[in-house]
Amino acid sequence: MKILMAEDDTTSRLVFGATLRKLGYEVTAVENGQKAWEAWKQGEYALLISDWMMPDIDGLQLCKMIRAESSLQYTYIMLLTALDSKGSYLEGMDAGADDFITKPFDEEQLAARLRVAERILALHKKLHTQATYDRLTGVWNRAAIMDSLAVELERAARQSICTGVIVADLDHFKQVNDTYGHHAGDTVLQEAARRMRLALRPYDQLGRYGGEEFLITAPDCTWQDAITLAERIRSAINAEPVDSQSEKIPITVSLGVTIGGDRIGEDAAMLIAAADEALYRAKKAGRNRVELSDRRT
């Protein structure tokens, strides 16, 4: 587990850091709240241990800043304090702290509290996975991919770049279920999702939008980038039949493509509707093809 530690006292920082490393943790130690904030934004730290009293940004402010940020990974926060009043602890909890360690610390007590933190983080991760991933295919579920698209559109607006939106629908999927059974249909969906993931760029996102329909978000994407990506997905799906028990099931996919995020008032629903309209034309034109939105200029 990666731990970020903020402590302005040099001796305390060295002793505390050495103890954490002795207990088997990877530690980044910084000397003030500002550096802790910058380090937290740059890396993925499961746990933050911060001194309560620091110049500039203190422990309470740091808690509030981290809690105000939307992050897929929860950060467990411990505050180091010499304070012992209940009011102070409540103030820390209200700011977003999860636990407190009183200085001077006891190594055994610290180890025990860290185990509690690990258990809570593991539970949080499990619940987060259940809430955001589609159980059958292992890709984002509808709510999570929509959230991802909203975040990308906000970033695109700030940076004046475009985000690609692709809606992909497996062709004749009802026939697969009717002919081979629902177990085979599940296998087809799982394999289709796997092939799509392999076709994506590292920073693209894939989610199951509903039934046999998938939504892909492609950050920092031109029209040509989006077309190339969609064609790569189509080719990957169509590459070979899906093995389902003793059956080999041929599958194809139709895709609708648009890009956006650089226009005022544009939201996720508008872009999905545009990609969906292009998908409809792909289906009408014979399936197993990529069609572009009429928004293209």
C-alpha positions in Angstrom: 0.0 0.0 0.0 1.3 3.5 -0.9 1.3 6.0 1.9 1.7 9.7 1.6 2.9 11.4 4.8 3.0 15.1 5.6 4.9 16.2 8.7 6.7 19.6 9.1 9.0 18.4 11.9 12.1 16.9 10.3 12.8 14.4 13.2 9.2 13.2 13.4 9.0 12.8 9.7 12.2 10.7 9.5 11.2 8.5 12.5 7.6 8.1 11.3 8.7 7.3 7.7 11.2 4.8 8.9 8.6 3.0 11.1 6.1 2.8 8.2 8.8 1.3 5.9 9.8 -1.1 8.6 6.1 -2.2 8.7 6.3 -2.9 4.9 4.7 0.1 3.4 5.8 2.3 0.5 6.1 5.8 1.8 6.4 9.3 0.3 7.2 11.8 3.0 6.9 15.6 2.5 7.3 18.5 4.8 4.1 20.6 4.4 0.5 20.5 3.3 1.1 22.2 0.0 3.6 19.5 -1.1 1.3 16.8 0.2 -1.5 18.3 -2.0 0.7 18.4 -5.0 1.9 14.8 -4.4 -1.6 13.5 -3.9 -2.8 15.0 -7.2 0.2 13.4 -9.0 0.0 9.9 -7.6 -2.5 7.2 -6.4 -2.1 7.0 -2.6 -4.5 4.8 -0.7 -3.6 6.4 2.6 -2.6 9.8 3.8 -1.0 10.5 7.2 -0.9 14.2 7.9 0.2 16.3 10.8 -2.7 18.4 12.1 -0.7 21.6 12.7 1.3 22.7 9.7 2.1 26.1 8.1 0.1 27.2 5.1 -2.1 24.2 4.4 -2.8 22.4 7.7 -4.2 18.9 8.2 -7.8 20.0 8.3 -7.5 22.0 5.1 -5.8 19.1 3.4 -8.6 16.8 4.4 -11.2 19.2 3.0 -9.3 19.7 -0.3 -9.0 16.0 -0.9 -12.6 15.2 0.0 -13.8 18.0 -2.4 -12.1 16.3 -5.3 -13.9 13.5 -7.2 -11.7 10.5 -7.3 -12.4 6.9 -8.2 -10.0 5.7 -5.5 -10.9 6.6 -1.9 -8.1 8.0 0.2 -8.1 6.9 3.9 -6.8 9.9 6.0 -5.2 9.7 9.4 -4.4 12.9 11.3 -1.3 13.1 13.6 -2.2 15.2 16.6 -1.2 16.0 20.1 -4.7 17.3 20.8 -6.9 15.3 23.1 -10.2 17.2 23.3 -13.3 15.5 21.8 -14.2 18.7 20.0 -11.0 18.6 18.1 -11.5 15.1 17.0 -15.0 15.9 15.9 -13.7 18.8 13.9 -11.2 16.5 12.2 -14.0 14.0 11.4 -16.1 16.8 10.0 -13.2 17.8 7.7 -13.0 14.3 6.3 -10.4 12.5 8.5 -11.0 8.7 9.1 -8.7 8.2 12.1 -6.3 9.9 14.4 -2.8 9.0 15.8 -1.6 10.8 18.9 2.0 11.9 19.1 4.3 10.4 20.3 2.9 7.3 18.6 3.1 3.7 19.7 4.4 1.4 17.0 2.0 -1.5 17.8 -1.0 0.8 17.9 0.0 2.3 14.6 0.3 -1.1 13.0 -3.1 -2.1 14.3 -4.7 1.1 12.9 -3.1 0.6 9.6 -4.6 -2.9 9.4 -8.0 -1.4 10.1 -7.4 1.1 7.3 -6.4 -1.7 4.9 -9.6 -3.6 5.7 -11.8 -0.5 5.1 -10.0 0.3 1.8 -10.4 -3.3 0.6 -14.1 -3.2 1.4 -14.4 0.2 -0.3 -12.7 -1.2 -3.4 -15.1 -4.2 -3.4 -18.2 -2.0 -3.1 -16.9 0.4 -5.7 -16.3 -2.5 -8.2 -19.8 -3.8 -7.6 -21.3 -0.4 -8.1 -19.3 0.6 -11.3 -18.6 -2.6 -13.3 -20.9 -4.8 -15.3 -20.9 -8.2 -13.7 -21.1 -10.2 -16.9 -18.6 -8.5 -19.1 -16.3 -6.8 -16.6 -16.4 -3.4 -18.3 -17.9 -0.2 -16.8 -21.7 -0.3 -16.3 -24.0 2.3 -17.8 -23.8 4.7 -14.9 -20.0 4.5 -14.6 -19.3 5.0 -18.4 -21.8 8.0 -18.4 -19.9 9.5 -15.4 -16.6 8.9 -17.3 -18.0 10.7 -20.4 -19.2 13.6 -18.3 -15.7 14.0 -16.8 -14.0 13.8 -20.2 -16.3 16.4 -21.7 -15.5 18.8 -18.8 -11.8 18.3 -19.4 -12.3 18.7 -23.2 -14.1 22.1 -22.6 -11.3 23.3 -20.3 -8.6 22.3 -22.8 -10.4 23.1 -26.0 -10.1 19.6 -27.3 -12.6 17.0 -28.6 -13.7 13.7 -27.2 -14.8 10.8 -29.4 -18.0 9.0 -28.6 -18.7 5.7 -30.2 -21.9 3.6 -29.8 -21.4 -0.1 -30.8 -24.2 -2.6 -31.1 -23.7 -6.3 -31.8 -25.5 -7.4 -35.0 -28.4 -9.9 -34.9 -27.7 -10.6 -31.2 -31.3 -11.8 -30.6 -30.7 -14.5 -33.2 -27.7 -15.7 -31.2 -29.9 -16.1 -28.1 -32.7 -17.7 -30.1 -30.4 -20.1 -32.0 -27.7 -21.0 -29.5 -29.3 -20.1 -26.1 -28.7 -17.4 -23.5 -25.5 -19.0 -22.1 -24.0 -18.7 -25.6 -25.3 -15.2 -25.8 -23.5 -14.4 -22.5 -20.3 -15.9 -23.9 -20.6 -13.7 -27.0 -21.0 -10.6 -24.9 -18.0 -11.4 -22.8 -15.8 -12.1 -25.8 -17.0 -9.0 -27.6 -16.1 -6.9 -24.6 -12.7 -8.5 -24.4 -12.0 -7.9 -28.1 -13.1 -4.2 -27.8 -10.8 -3.7 -24.8 -7.9 -5.0 -26.8 -8.7 -2.6 -29.6 -8.8 0.5 -27.4 -6.0 3.0 -26.6 -4.8 2.9 -23.0 -6.8 5.9 -22.0 -10.1 5.1 -23.8 -13.0 3.8 -21.7 -15.5 1.1 -22.5 -18.9 0.5 -20.9 -21.9 -1.7 -21.4 -24.6 0.8 -22.3 -27.4 -1.7 -22.3 -28.1 -5.2 -23.6 -25.7 -5.8 -26.5 -24.9 -2.1 -26.8 -21.6 -0.6 -25.7 -20.4 3.0 -25.3 -16.8 4.0 -25.9 -15.3 7.3 -24.9 -12.1 8.4 -26.6 -10.3 11.5 -25.1 -8.4 14.0 -27.2 -9.8 12.5 -30.4 -10.1 14.0 -33.9 -12.6 12.7 -36.4 -9.9 10.6 -38.1 -8.8 9.2 -34.7 -12.4 8.2 -33.9 -13.0 6.6 -37.3 -9.8 4.6 -37.0 -10.7 3.5 -33.5 -14.2 2.4 -34.6 -12.8 0.5 -37.6 -10.3 -1.2 -35.4 -13.1 -2.3 -33.0 -15.2 -3.5 -35.9 -12.3 -5.6 -37.3 -11.5 -7.1 -33.9 -15.1 -8.2 -33.4 -15.4 -9.6 -36.9 -11.9 -11.3 -36.8 -13.1 -14.8 -36.0 -16.2 -16.7 -34.6 -16.7 -17.0 -30.9 -16.2 -20.4 -29.4 -19.1 -21.4 -27.2 -18.9 -25.0 -26.1 -19.1 -27.0 -29.3 -20.4 -24.1 -31.4 -18.5 -21.4 -33.4 -20.7 -18.3 -33.5 -19.8 -15.6 -36.1 -20.4 -12.1 -34.8 -20.2 -8.6 -36.3 -20.8 -5.1 -34.9 -22.2 -1.8 -36.1 -20.9 1.5 -34.8 -22.0 5.1 -34.8 -19.3 7.7 -34.3 -19.3 11.4 -33.3 -16.9 13.8 -31.5 -17.6 16.8 -29.4 -16.9 18.6 -26.1 -15.6 21.8 -27.7 -19.0 23.4 -28.2 -20.8 25.5 -25.6 -23.9 23.8 -24.2 -22.9 20.4 -25.4 -23.5 17.5 -23.0 -23.2 13.7 -22.9 -26.8 13.1 -23.9 -26.5 15.2 -27.1 -23.3 13.3 -28.2 -24.8 9.9 -27.5 -27.9 10.8 -29.4 -25.7 11.9 -32.4 -23.7 8.6 -32.2 -26.9 6.6 -31.9 -28.4 8.2 -35.0 -25.2 7.3 -36.9 -25.5 3.7 -35.5 -29.1 3.5 -36.8 -27.9 4.4 -40.3 -25.1 1.7 -40.0 -27.8 -0.9 -39.2 -30.0 0.3 -42.0 -27.1 0.3 -44.5 -26.4 -3.4 -43.9 -24.7 -3.7 -40.5 -21.0 -4.6 -39.8 -20.0 -1.0 -40.7 -19.1 2.3 -39.2 -21.2 5.4 -39.8 -20.4 9.0 -38.8 -22.6 11.5 -37.2 -24.2 14.3 -39.3 -22.5 16.7 -36.8 -19.3 16.4 -38.8 -18.3 19.7 -40.5 
